[in-house]
């Protein structure tokens, strides 16, 4: 939450939050559009897009947090009665992926997209909507890069994606900082 995070930050960092979807930057961010789940009878925002300048060039930045499978995983306890939850999850992640990926159609070669996608690179939705960008871990990471840790699951669902005009020098998954996700840190430069 913003009120808990803000006091922990150095003064030269900019924090921009829409509910619990927060973006932290040392660059001046120009907010463009935020997408929320109200149209799908849901709660919270799942994408926020920005522009910022670096060396005289304009870059797009999108922070995403797609719908979580947490509630659908209750099907482990009642697999036949909760099938509809998985179906709704897949549908909502599809709509959210479609709309969030459209935030950077123009100028996508200068885009950085990051966050909790709640999708692996092997998932159908990831391949359909997100594969047009380069995944920092696939380009310059090492190993499996697991970012989500739970009793049932160790997988990589948090990603940093970049456009063609950005070079990935390194990508590393750091240890979790008190939550069930580990942060991905990528070192990028302009081509």
C-alpha positions as CSV (number, residue, x, y, z in Angstrom):
1,X,0.0,0.0,0.0
2,X,1.1,3.5,-0.8
3,X,1.0,4.8,2.7
4,X,3.3,2.0,3.9
5,X,5.7,2.2,1.0
6,X,6.2,6.0,0.7
7,X,8.1,6.5,4.1
8,X,10.6,3.8,3.1
9,X,11.7,5.4,-0.2
10,X,14.5,7.8,-0.8
11,X,13.3,11.3,-1.7
12,X,14.5,11.2,-5.3
13,X,12.1,8.3,-6.1
14,X,8.7,9.0,-7.6
15,X,5.8,6.8,-6.5
16,X,2.6,6.8,-8.5
17,X,-0.3,4.6,-7.2
18,X,-3.7,3.7,-8.4
19,X,-5.2,1.8,-5.5
20,X,-2.6,-1.0,-4.8
21,X,-1.1,-0.8,-8.3
22,X,2.1,1.2,-7.7
23,X,4.9,2.3,-10.0
24,X,8.2,3.5,-8.6
25,X,10.7,5.4,-10.7
26,X,13.6,7.8,-10.6
27,X,12.3,9.2,-13.9
28,X,9.5,11.7,-14.2
29,X,6.5,9.6,-15.3
30,X,3.6,11.1,-17.3
31,X,0.5,9.0,-16.5
32,X,-1.5,8.1,-19.6
33,X,-4.2,5.5,-18.8
34,X,-5.2,3.1,-16.0
35,X,-7.4,0.1,-16.6
36,X,-9.6,-1.3,-13.9
37,X,-11.9,-4.4,-13.4
38,X,-15.2,-2.6,-12.9
39,X,-16.4,-3.4,-16.4
40,X,-15.9,-7.0,-15.5
41,X,-17.6,-6.7,-12.1
42,X,-14.2,-6.9,-10.5
43,X,-12.1,-4.9,-8.1
44,X,-8.9,-2.9,-8.5
45,X,-6.7,-1.7,-11.3
46,X,-4.7,-4.2,-13.4
47,X,-2.7,-1.9,-15.7
48,X,-1.2,1.6,-15.6
49,X,0.6,3.2,-18.6
50,X,3.1,6.0,-18.6
51,X,5.5,7.9,-20.8
52,X,8.9,9.0,-19.7
53,X,12.0,10.5,-21.4
54,X,15.4,9.1,-21.4
55,X,18.3,10.7,-23.4
56,X,15.8,12.8,-25.3
57,X,13.7,9.8,-26.4
58,X,10.2,8.9,-25.2
59,X,9.6,5.5,-23.8
60,X,6.4,3.8,-22.8
61,X,6.1,2.1,-19.4
62,X,3.2,-0.2,-18.4
63,X,2.8,-1.8,-15.0
64,X,0.5,-4.8,-15.0
65,X,-1.1,-7.0,-12.4
66,X,-3.4,-9.4,-14.2
67,X,-6.2,-11.4,-12.4
68,X,-4.9,-13.9,-9.9
69,X,-5.6,-17.6,-10.0
70,X,-5.7,-17.7,-6.2
71,X,-9.5,-18.0,-5.9
72,X,-9.8,-20.5,-8.8
73,X,-7.2,-22.7,-7.1
74,X,-9.9,-23.5,-4.5
75,X,-10.9,-26.1,-7.1
76,X,-8.4,-28.4,-5.5
77,X,-10.9,-28.8,-2.8
78,X,-14.0,-29.0,-4.9
79,X,-12.9,-29.6,-8.5
80,X,-16.3,-30.2,-10.1
81,X,-18.2,-27.4,-8.4
82,X,-15.5,-24.7,-9.1
83,X,-14.8,-25.4,-12.7
84,X,-16.6,-22.2,-13.6
85,X,-14.1,-20.2,-11.5
86,X,-11.3,-21.4,-13.7
87,X,-13.3,-20.5,-16.8
88,X,-14.0,-17.0,-15.5
89,X,-10.3,-16.6,-14.5
90,X,-9.2,-17.5,-18.0
91,X,-11.7,-15.2,-19.6
92,X,-10.8,-12.3,-17.4
93,X,-7.0,-12.8,-17.8
94,X,-7.7,-12.9,-21.6
95,X,-9.6,-9.6,-21.6
96,X,-7.1,-8.0,-19.3
97,X,-4.1,-9.2,-21.4
98,X,-5.8,-8.0,-24.6
99,X,-6.5,-4.5,-23.2
100,X,-3.2,-4.0,-21.4
101,X,-1.2,-5.1,-24.4
102,X,-3.0,-2.6,-26.5
103,X,-1.7,0.2,-24.3
104,X,1.6,0.1,-26.1
105,X,0.7,-0.8,-29.7
106,X,2.1,2.5,-31.1
107,X,5.8,2.8,-30.4
108,X,6.0,-0.6,-28.9
109,X,9.6,-0.9,-29.9
110,X,10.4,1.6,-27.1
111,X,8.2,0.0,-24.4
112,X,8.9,-1.6,-21.0
113,X,6.1,-3.7,-19.6
114,X,6.5,-5.3,-16.2
115,X,4.7,-6.7,-13.3
116,X,2.7,-9.7,-12.1
117,X,1.2,-11.3,-15.2
118,X,0.0,-14.4,-13.3
119,X,0.9,-16.2,-16.5
120,X,3.9,-18.3,-17.4
121,X,5.6,-17.8,-20.8
122,X,4.2,-21.2,-21.9
123,X,0.6,-20.2,-21.3
124,X,-1.8,-19.7,-24.2
125,X,-2.7,-16.1,-23.1
126,X,1.0,-15.1,-22.7
127,X,1.8,-16.4,-26.2
128,X,-1.2,-14.7,-27.7
129,X,-0.8,-11.2,-26.2
130,X,2.7,-10.8,-24.8
131,X,5.2,-12.7,-27.0
132,X,5.7,-9.8,-29.4
133,X,8.0,-8.2,-26.7
134,X,11.3,-9.7,-25.5
135,X,11.2,-11.3,-22.0
136,X,14.2,-10.0,-20.1
137,X,14.7,-13.4,-18.3
138,X,14.7,-15.3,-21.6
139,X,17.2,-12.9,-23.1
140,X,19.6,-12.4,-20.3
141,X,18.5,-14.4,-17.3
142,X,19.8,-17.7,-15.8
143,X,17.9,-20.8,-14.7
144,X,14.2,-21.1,-14.2
145,X,13.8,-17.7,-12.6
146,X,11.1,-18.7,-10.2
147,X,9.2,-15.6,-9.0
148,X,6.1,-17.1,-7.3
149,X,6.5,-19.2,-4.2
150,X,3.7,-21.1,-2.5
151,X,2.9,-24.5,-1.1
152,X,1.8,-25.8,-4.5
153,X,3.7,-23.7,-6.9
154,X,7.2,-22.5,-7.8
155,X,7.1,-20.8,-11.2
156,X,7.9,-17.5,-13.1
157,X,4.8,-15.4,-13.5
158,X,6.4,-12.0,-13.0
159,X,8.1,-10.6,-16.1
160,X,9.8,-7.6,-17.6
161,X,9.2,-7.3,-21.3
162,X,10.9,-4.9,-23.6
163,X,10.6,-3.6,-27.2
164,X,13.0,-4.0,-30.1
165,X,14.8,-0.7,-29.4
166,X,15.9,-1.7,-25.9
167,X,18.8,-4.0,-25.1
168,X,18.7,-6.3,-22.1
169,X,22.1,-6.6,-20.5
170,X,21.1,-8.7,-17.5
171,X,18.0,-10.0,-15.8
172,X,17.9,-11.5,-12.3
173,X,15.3,-12.8,-9.9
174,X,16.2,-11.5,-6.4
175,X,15.1,-13.1,-3.1
176,X,11.6,-12.4,-1.9
177,X,11.3,-9.4,0.3
178,X,8.6,-10.7,2.7
179,X,6.0,-11.6,0.2
180,X,5.2,-14.6,-2.0
181,X,6.8,-13.1,-5.1
182,X,10.4,-12.4,-5.9
183,X,11.3,-9.2,-7.8
184,X,12.8,-9.3,-11.3
185,X,15.5,-6.7,-11.9
186,X,16.7,-6.1,-15.5
187,X,19.5,-3.8,-16.7
188,X,18.4,-2.2,-19.9
189,X,19.8,0.4,-22.4
190,X,18.7,2.1,-25.6
191,X,19.8,0.6,-28.9
